[in-house]
Amino acid sequence: MSRQGRHEGQGNEFEPQRTRRRQRGGTVDGRRWTQIKSRSISAFIRVYPRLIVLFFTLRPPRPLRFSYFFALLVSLAVHSSAQEPNVPNSHPPEAWPAARELDEARLSAAGISVLRDGPLTLVTDLPLSAEIKQLPRVIAAAVPLFAERFDVPPKRAAEWRVQAYLIKDLAKFASLGLLPEDREFSHGLALGREVWLFEQPSDYFRRHLLLHEATHSFMAMHLGGCGPGWYMEGMAELLGTHTWDSQTGKLELGIMPASRAAAPYWGRIKLLKESHQPLSLSAVLSLDNARPMNNEAYAWVWSLAHFLEHHPRYAEVFHKLPMRVTKPEFNTRMQKMYGDDWPNLAREWELFTRRIDYGDDIACEAIGFGPTEELGAQPITVKIDPRRGWQPTGVRVAEGDRLTIRGAGQFIIGREPTGEPWPCEANGVSLEYVGGSPLGELQVAIDDRDSPLDALGGLLQPVPIGQARTIVAPLPGPVFLRVNDSPAKRADNSGELVVTLSRAD
Ligand SMILES: [Zn+2]
């Protein structure tokens, strides 16, 4: 198994019982009883209302009432507990063993250092360079960010500890009993309070992988689980993608790298751009880490988590998911929570997969879907913001309708490195082309949900308008407008374009 070829070949990272049984046989029963007890209590809370109804329906004779009630309580709780569906990657935190104890003198004699600082105990055979020595600061800086993201009270989050093995020579760790039993991994592995990772070819990717495994550990210990495979790995990739300033100690998580140079050896965007077929929403949701996932699968789960994390319309629901990781049918519940927005989400996801690139600004490209009216005899006027991608006009058309679109006004479509603005009108500027069309050009698209995104006149094949043009609607549906720009470069635009739409027949 190549170390470089796959991110993690860990299979399911969540088998604390099996690991414990081998490591500390005697303690299993006590821990399992705790687990069974907590399940029974939660099962009782769920069945309690049903129990009351049943009790009053049966109306047992007075002397037997207490015995009946007790028997019902026990049988229903046990039955409900037995019926509990299997929730992937979910275990009570107390089911994880304590991190193994370290014989530091023995480790030191074998060339392995132990750094204890804040939440991280780092065990490594690498020379203690300045970069390695600051890893505990990175993890300490991550804790309040994890706490905020997973809605864990800061005081509780501060109790979290993780023991990380950063490995160059695997045989050395094996000979000292520092590896998980019967578990192979190609890049990293997390099992509760302990995580393992191989040395990586860049400082960025070493930190990334440590943050990835630390995310698994934090979720396991504070949420009692990590959710289905796509969510577990998606969140770890999301919170692994970072910027770190070693001077100030400032850590940012969940960022979109500005360029390839900002995240050496991370490679997720390159993989997505080279992917033959973008994955649909349902295909990403069914990616399962119970089987080894390849790098491309990690790239897809990262991109979905990143998209949902930063989209102004979909982030609110996404941020509520951590408290649901131990509940069954996570994906179905999530879809229900999005309600009528689910088809919009799937549509925008599809658009995102086609344009994904370094620096992509999801908030700028977010589409404001809303109610529409048929374009009537009266012209309508809308203001188009050059800082945003596709914007709704509030009107819809039928296929074959003739409509005239005019754009008036001047706006700023970019800046020189000196900060000098580039003024622009609806025709765009010919100094730069984006997607084969002039930068700043006014464009129209119709979102017909029965047609593929790349249908002519759809959101991926818009019709150029410029200052004024009469077109025959190539599709039926809601009408959207934008000025042409790269999704990574809208933030420095300003001003607005006033656009009039009218029927031409
Ligand atoms: Zn992972």
Residues whose N, C-alpha, C, O or C-beta is under 5 A from the ligand:
A	BS01	ZN	E233 A236
